[in-house]
């Protein structure tokens, strides 16, 4: 678990646990698309993400890779990255958002 998170999320024992954790993250950053891996960790395998990591992907490219989790999670670092990105979007005159 992250030492700087405002809440603690226990180890996921089933997909519902993962979905609940994703919902907490979604409440922190509404409108940000989230991806939840299967319990077989197929996305972890595809991205070589063993151990658990927090990622931000844009158009199929990894733009943020957090530390090895759960001890290496730095929620404040992730939050800072998202804040800087949001500010950058706000200053852009050529803003195009595709969903």
Backbone torsions as a table, in degrees:
resi	resn	phi	psi	omega
1	UNK	NA	146.4	178.5
2	UNK	-66.8	143.7	177.8
3	UNK	-85.3	-12.1	-177.8
4	UNK	-115.4	14.5	179.8
5	UNK	-80.3	145.1	178.1
6	UNK	-73.2	-10.8	177.6
7	UNK	-147.9	159.0	-179.1
8	UNK	-108.3	133.5	179.8
9	UNK	-113.8	117.5	-179.7
10	UNK	-69.5	165.6	178.5
11	UNK	-56.6	136.7	-179.1
12	UNK	-74.8	129.8	178.0
13	UNK	-105.0	-14.8	-179.8
14	UNK	-156.0	170.5	-178.7
15	UNK	-61.2	-35.5	178.9
16	UNK	-60.8	-37.0	175.9
17	UNK	-62.2	-42.4	178.8
18	UNK	-65.3	-40.8	179.2
19	UNK	-65.8	-36.9	176.8
20	UNK	-64.6	-41.9	177.4
21	UNK	-64.2	-40.3	177.9
22	UNK	-64.0	-37.1	178.4
23	UNK	-63.3	-39.5	176.2
24	UNK	-61.0	-43.5	178.4
25	UNK	-64.6	-39.6	-179.9
26	UNK	-64.2	-34.7	177.1
27	UNK	-66.2	-31.3	178.6
28	UNK	-71.1	-38.6	-176.5
29	UNK	-133.0	77.5	-178.7
30	UNK	-60.2	143.4	178.3
31	UNK	86.6	-9.0	178.8
32	UNK	-85.5	120.9	179.9
33	UNK	-64.5	139.2	177.6
34	UNK	-121.0	149.6	174.7
35	UNK	-121.9	131.5	178.8
36	UNK	-111.7	124.7	-179.8
37	UNK	-73.6	156.4	174.9
38	UNK	-71.6	167.7	177.5
39	UNK	-69.7	-15.3	175.5
40	UNK	-83.6	-5.2	177.6
41	UNK	60.0	39.8	-177.9
42	UNK	-64.5	-34.5	177.0
43	UNK	-70.8	-39.1	175.2
44	UNK	-55.9	-45.0	-179.3
45	UNK	-65.8	-42.3	-178.0
46	UNK	-64.5	-37.0	-178.4
47	UNK	-97.3	2.0	-178.5
48	UNK	63.3	40.1	-171.1
49	UNK	-96.0	19.1	174.4
50	UNK	-75.3	131.5	-7.2
51	UNK	-67.2	177.4	178.3
52	UNK	-58.1	140.0	176.1
53	UNK	-144.3	156.9	172.4
54	UNK	-99.6	129.8	-178.1
55	UNK	-124.5	152.6	165.5
56	UNK	-122.3	126.0	178.4
57	UNK	-116.2	140.0	174.2
58	UNK	-129.8	121.3	178.9
59	UNK	50.2	43.2	176.0
60	UNK	80.0	5.3	-179.6
61	UNK	-113.1	134.8	176.9
62	UNK	-75.3	119.2	179.6
63	UNK	-109.9	-13.4	174.5
64	UNK	-146.6	130.6	174.6
65	UNK	-129.6	116.6	179.4
66	UNK	-77.2	175.7	178.8
67	UNK	-70.0	165.3	178.8
68	UNK	-62.9	128.3	-176.7
69	UNK	-96.9	175.1	-3.6
70	UNK	-80.7	-14.2	-177.6
71	UNK	-66.3	-29.7	-175.6
72	UNK	-87.5	0.1	178.5
73	UNK	-63.8	132.2	173.8
74	UNK	-127.3	87.5	-176.5
75	UNK	-58.5	-37.7	179.5
76	UNK	-64.7	-36.6	177.3
77	UNK	-63.7	-44.2	177.8
78	UNK	-63.7	-44.7	178.9
79	UNK	-61.2	-42.2	178.0
80	UNK	-61.6	-42.0	178.9
81	UNK	-61.3	-46.9	-180.0
82	UNK	-63.7	-39.2	178.5
83	UNK	-63.3	-45.9	179.0
84	UNK	-63.2	-39.6	178.7
85	UNK	-65.3	-42.3	178.3
86	UNK	-61.4	-42.0	177.6
87	UNK	-63.8	-41.3	178.7
88	UNK	-61.4	-42.2	178.2
89	UNK	-63.3	-39.2	-179.3
90	UNK	-65.8	-27.5	-178.9
91	UNK	-89.8	-12.3	-176.3
92	UNK	-75.6	132.1	176.7
93	UNK	-90.8	-12.1	-179.5
94	UNK	-109.9	36.7	-173.6
95	UNK	-67.0	122.7	174.5
96	UNK	-129.7	122.2	179.2
97	UNK	-116.3	124.3	175.8
98	UNK	-113.9	138.6	-178.5
99	UNK	-117.1	NA	NA
